[in-house]
Amino acid sequence: MSARKAQAAVEQGSQARRTAEADEVRREFARLLHDGVAQTLTAMLLELDELRAEQQGEGVVLKRVDSLERSTRKALSELRDLLRQLRASRDGDRDLVKLVKRGIRARVGRRPAVKFELVVSPAWPERITGRTAAELHRVVEEAIENAIRHGGARQIGVAFKVSAGARYAQVSVTDDGPNLAARSGIKSGGLGILGMRERALLLGGRLQLARGLGGRGTTVRVSVPVEALGQPVKSSAS
C-alpha cells in the first residue's frame, strides 16, 4: 500500500470514529430531551386544554397562568440540566452528590413544605464517571418528582450506599406519600418508572420499588455494580 493510500485509510477511519461519536451524542441528547423536557411540555399542553375548558373567571385564569409559568420554568431548568449532563458524559468524572444537592436546594426554594434528608455512605466516591452520574441523577430527579407531584410527599430521603461486600452501589429515594400502587397515573409500567428501569439497565444494574418505612410511602432503589462508578470504594463499607 502506498503512503498516500495509507494516509487516506487513516483519515477515513478517523472520520468514521468522529461520525460514530457524533451520532452517539445526538442519540443521547434526543433521549434525554424526550425523558425530561418533552414530558414537561406535554404536561403544559394538557394544562392548556384544561384552561380552555375551564374558563370560569379571572381567578381560575390567573391560577392556571401561574401553573403554566412554573411548568415553563421547570422546562428551562431541565434543559439546562440536560445540557450539563450531555457535557458530563464527555468530560469525565462528576460529583453526583453535588448534583443531587443542587436539585434539592432548588426544590426547597419552590416547595418549602417538603423536607429533604440526604445520607451519603463514607465509602461513596467523591466523583464517579460522567455517564453513570448522568443516569443516576436522572433516576433521582424522576423519583423525587413522582413523590411530590403524584404522591403528595412531605418527607423525602435520598441515600447513597455501597454494599458490605463492595459489589454494588445503591441510590435510593424514599418518600412518605401514598404507596406507589395507590398513586393515580403512576404504575410500575408507567413511563416514568420505565425510564428509570432503562437507565438502571444501561448501567448493568436494576431498579426496585418497595414500600417505605412503616408500610407508608415508596422507596425507589437503583443498584449498579461498583465498577460502573469508575472509582475504587472501601470494601468494609456498610
C-alpha positions in Angstrom: 0.0 0.0 0.0 1.4 3.4 -1.0 1.9 6.2 1.6 -1.0 8.2 0.1 -3.4 5.2 0.3 -2.3 4.5 3.9 -2.9 8.1 4.9 -6.3 8.1 3.2 -7.2 4.9 5.1 -6.2 6.5 8.4 -8.2 9.7 7.6 -11.2 7.6 6.7 -11.0 5.6 9.9 -10.7 8.8 11.9 -13.7 10.3 10.2 -15.7 7.2 10.8 -14.9 7.3 14.5 -15.8 11.0 14.7 -19.1 10.3 12.9 -20.0 7.5 15.3 -19.2 9.6 18.3 -21.3 12.5 17.0 -24.2 10.1 16.3 -24.0 8.7 19.9 -24.0 12.3 21.3 -27.1 13.1 19.2 -28.9 9.9 20.3 -28.2 10.5 23.9 -29.3 14.1 23.7 -32.5 13.2 21.9 -33.3 10.5 24.6 -32.7 13.0 27.4 -34.8 15.6 25.8 -37.6 13.1 25.4 -37.4 11.9 29.0 -37.2 15.4 30.5 -38.2 18.4 28.6 -40.7 16.7 26.2 -42.7 15.2 29.1 -42.9 18.6 30.8 -44.0 20.3 27.6 -46.7 17.6 27.1 -48.0 18.4 30.6 -48.1 22.0 29.7 -50.2 21.2 26.7 -52.6 19.3 28.8 -52.9 22.2 31.2 -53.7 24.5 28.2 -56.5 22.2 27.2 -57.9 22.3 30.7 -57.6 26.1 30.7 -59.7 26.3 27.5 -62.4 24.1 29.1 -62.5 25.7 32.5 -62.8 29.4 31.7 -65.0 30.3 34.7 -63.5 33.5 35.9 -60.4 35.6 36.3 -59.3 33.8 39.5 -59.2 30.5 37.7 -57.3 32.0 34.7 -54.7 33.6 36.9 -54.2 30.3 38.8 -53.7 28.4 35.6 -51.3 31.0 34.3 -49.2 30.7 37.5 -49.2 26.9 37.0 -48.0 27.3 33.4 -45.3 29.7 34.4 -44.0 27.2 36.9 -44.0 24.5 34.3 -42.2 26.7 31.8 -39.5 27.5 34.4 -39.2 23.8 35.1 -38.7 23.1 31.4 -36.0 25.6 31.1 -34.3 24.3 34.3 -34.4 20.7 32.9 -33.0 21.8 29.6 -30.0 23.4 31.3 -29.6 20.3 33.4 -29.7 18.1 30.3 -27.0 20.2 28.6 -24.8 19.9 31.7 -25.4 16.1 31.7 -24.5 15.9 28.0 -21.2 17.7 28.7 -20.6 15.5 31.7 -20.8 12.3 29.6 -17.8 13.6 27.6 -15.9 15.5 30.2 -15.1 12.6 32.6 -15.9 12.3 36.3 -18.7 14.2 38.1 -19.8 14.7 41.7 -23.2 13.0 41.8 -23.9 14.0 45.4 -23.3 17.7 44.5 -25.7 17.4 41.5 -28.4 16.0 43.8 -27.8 18.6 46.5 -28.2 21.3 43.8 -31.6 19.9 42.8 -32.7 19.6 46.4 -31.8 23.3 47.1 -33.8 24.4 44.1 -36.9 22.4 45.2 -36.6 23.7 48.8 -37.0 27.2 47.3 -40.0 26.3 45.3 -41.6 23.9 47.8 -40.7 24.9 51.4 -43.3 22.5 52.8 -41.3 19.4 51.6 -38.5 18.3 53.9 -35.4 16.5 52.5 -32.8 14.3 54.1 -29.6 13.3 52.4 -27.4 10.4 53.6 -24.1 9.6 52.0 -22.1 6.5 52.9 -18.4 7.3 53.7 -17.5 4.7 51.1 -19.3 6.6 48.3 -16.6 8.1 45.9 -16.5 11.8 45.7 -16.5 11.7 41.9 -17.8 9.0 39.6 -17.9 8.6 35.8 -19.9 11.2 34.0 -22.2 8.7 32.2 -23.1 7.0 35.5 -23.6 10.3 37.2 -25.9 11.5 34.5 -28.1 8.3 34.5 -28.3 8.1 38.3 -29.0 11.8 38.6 -32.0 11.4 36.3 -33.3 8.5 38.3 -33.1 10.6 41.5 -34.8 13.6 39.8 -37.6 11.4 38.4 -38.2 9.6 41.7 -38.4 12.9 43.6 -40.8 14.5 41.1 -43.0 11.4 41.2 -43.1 11.6 45.0 -44.0 15.3 45.1 -46.3 15.5 42.1 -48.1 12.2 42.2 -47.6 11.1 45.8 -48.0 14.4 47.7 -44.9 13.6 49.7 -43.8 15.9 52.5 -40.7 13.9 53.6 -38.2 12.7 51.1 -34.9 10.9 51.8 -32.1 10.3 49.4 -29.3 7.9 50.3 -26.1 6.8 48.6 -24.7 3.5 49.8 -22.1 0.8 48.9 -22.8 -2.8 49.8 -20.9 -4.5 52.6 -19.0 -6.7 50.0 -18.3 -3.6 47.9 -20.1 -5.3 44.9 -22.9 -2.9 44.4 -23.6 0.8 44.8 -27.1 1.8 45.7 -29.0 5.1 45.3 -32.5 5.2 46.9 -35.2 7.8 47.2 -37.8 7.2 50.0 -41.0 9.3 50.5 -43.9 9.4 52.9 -46.7 9.7 50.3 -49.2 7.1 49.4 -47.8 3.7 48.4 -46.9 3.6 44.7 -49.8 1.3 43.8 -52.3 3.8 45.1 -51.0 6.8 43.1 -53.2 7.9 40.3 -51.4 7.6 36.9 -48.2 6.1 38.3 -47.8 2.3 37.9 -44.8 0.0 37.7 -45.1 0.1 33.9 -45.6 3.8 33.6 -43.3 6.0 31.5 -41.5 7.5 34.5 -40.8 4.1 36.1 -40.0 2.6 32.7 -37.4 5.3 32.0 -35.8 4.7 35.4 -35.6 1.0 34.8 -34.0 1.6 31.4 -31.4 3.8 33.0 -30.5 1.2 35.6 -30.2 -1.4 32.9 -27.9 0.8 30.8 -25.5 0.7 33.8 -25.7 -3.0 34.3 -28.0 -2.6 37.3 -31.6 -2.9 38.3 -34.4 -0.8 39.8 -36.5 -1.9 42.7 -39.8 -0.5 44.1 -40.8 -1.1 47.7 -42.9 0.2 50.5 -41.4 3.0 52.6 -40.7 2.8 56.3 -43.7 1.7 58.4 -45.5 0.5 55.2 -46.2 4.1 54.1 -44.7 5.8 51.1 -42.5 4.3 48.5 -38.8 3.5 48.1 -37.2 3.7 44.7 -33.8 1.9 44.8 -31.4 1.5 41.9 -28.4 -0.9 42.4 -25.4 -0.9 40.0 -22.1 -2.7 40.0 -19.4 -0.7 41.8 -17.4 -0.9 38.5 -20.0 1.5 37.0 -18.8 4.2 39.4 -15.3 4.1 37.8 -13.7 4.7 41.2 -12.4 2.4 44.0 -14.5 2.0 47.1 -13.9 0.7 50.6 -14.9 -3.0 50.8 -15.7 -2.5 54.5 -18.5 0.0 53.8 -22.0 -0.9 55.1 
